[in-house]
Amino acid sequence: MALKRARDIDNIIKPISDALVKAGVVADDSLAQCVTARWVDDLQGNAVVVDVEVCA
């Protein structure tokens, strides 16, 4: 059973995407071809896990 969330998951994506650009991990977040997000309850606290893949 999913826990009730105080925030919408889609509102969490943009600040993370902007942080990846600012850190130089990606050149421009507008170039993303696919973005997925999901809630995970077993990370033992507040956390974000980001996987960045190069598309060929």
Kinemage of the C-alpha trace (Angstrom):
@kinemage 1
@onewidth
@group {chain A} dominant
@subgroup {mainchain}
@vectorlist {calphas} color= white
{ca met a 1} P 0.000 0.000 0.000
{ca ala a 2} L 1.446 3.379 -1.029
{ca leu a 3} L 1.945 6.034 1.617
{ca lys a 4} L 0.106 9.344 1.362
{ca arg a 5} L 2.468 12.011 -0.005
{ca ala a 6} L 2.543 15.702 0.884
{ca arg a 7} L 4.031 16.644 -2.525
{ca asp a 8} L 3.451 15.776 -6.157
{ca ile a 9} L 6.316 13.737 -7.596
{ca asp a 10} L 6.392 15.801 -10.808
{ca asn a 11} L 7.146 18.941 -8.771
{ca ile a 12} L 10.270 17.248 -7.408
{ca ile a 13} L 11.792 16.505 -10.833
{ca lys a 14} L 12.510 20.073 -12.059
{ca pro a 15} L 14.763 21.203 -9.169
{ca ile a 16} L 16.788 17.992 -9.469
{ca ser a 17} L 17.105 18.470 -13.226
{ca asp a 18} L 18.236 22.075 -12.717
{ca ala a 19} L 20.800 20.939 -10.113
{ca leu a 20} L 22.260 18.419 -12.570
{ca val a 21} L 22.762 21.237 -15.106
{ca lys a 22} L 24.293 23.563 -12.510
{ca ala a 23} L 26.695 20.803 -11.377
{ca gly a 24} L 27.756 20.165 -14.973
{ca val a 25} L 26.438 16.597 -15.019
{ca val a 26} L 24.274 17.373 -18.050
{ca ala a 27} L 24.667 20.221 -20.532
{ca asp a 28} L 21.003 21.197 -20.759
{ca asp a 29} L 18.000 19.537 -19.164
{ca ser a 30} L 15.879 20.391 -22.207
{ca leu a 31} L 17.853 17.712 -24.094
{ca ala a 32} L 16.436 14.907 -21.926
{ca gln a 33} L 14.660 12.259 -23.965
{ca cys a 34} L 13.131 10.400 -21.038
{ca val a 35} L 12.521 11.178 -17.362
{ca thr a 36} L 10.997 8.747 -14.877
{ca ala a 37} L 10.331 9.099 -11.177
{ca arg a 38} L 8.975 6.912 -8.411
{ca trp a 39} L 8.602 6.996 -4.652
{ca val a 40} L 10.768 4.555 -2.675
{ca asp a 41} L 10.105 4.128 1.020
{ca asp a 42} L 13.149 2.083 2.058
{ca leu a 43} L 15.978 4.626 1.670
{ca gln a 44} L 16.087 5.343 5.432
{ca gly a 45} L 15.481 9.078 5.294
{ca asn a 46} L 15.326 11.820 2.683
{ca ala a 47} L 17.265 10.876 -0.426
{ca val a 48} L 17.368 11.212 -4.179
{ca val a 49} L 18.846 8.574 -6.449
{ca val a 50} L 19.678 9.762 -9.972
{ca asp a 51} L 20.702 7.563 -12.897
{ca val a 52} L 21.948 9.443 -15.954
{ca glu a 53} L 22.329 7.465 -19.173
{ca val a 54} L 23.679 8.558 -22.535
{ca cys a 55} L 21.289 7.811 -25.371
{ca ala a 56} L 22.828 6.709 -28.630
